[in-house]
Amino acid sequence: MNKPIHENGGFIDKFISDAMMALFDHQGGTPQDKAIDAINAAMELRKTLDFYNIRRKRKAFVPINVGVGIHYGPVVMGTVGSMTE
C-alpha cells in the first residue's frame, strides 16, 4: 500500500496498528493540488486492494476490505514530549 501513496506525492507519517497516516504536500502546488493527490492515492489504494484480493481468491482466502478517510486542511506537525531534567 506504500506505492500508491508515494506515486501521488504523499509520504507515510506513521503506522497505527492496522492503519496508516499519509500526508500530501504537493511542492509548489495549490491546496487543491494536494487534495487531488490524496484522492488519486485513495483510488489507487482501492485498485491495489482489488488486485490483491484476486490473488487471495485464487488461494481460497476470503477477500479483505479497507476504509479510506481523507481530511482536507492545514496540518501542524511536530514532536510531542516533555522536558527532562
QUIBEL-V362369 format. One record per pair of residues at least 12 apart in sequence whose ideal C-beta (glycine too) atoms are under 6 Angstrom apart, sorted by the first residue. I is the first residue (numbers start at 1). GAP is how many residues later the second one is. Records with the same first field share a line. If there is no record, write none. Layout:
I = GAP + GAP
This chain:
1 = 44
4 = 37 + 40 + 41 + 44
5 = 17 + 36
8 = 29 + 32 + 33
9 = 15 + 17 + 28
10 = 12 + 14 + 31
24 = 13 + 14
35 = 37
38 = 32
42 = 26
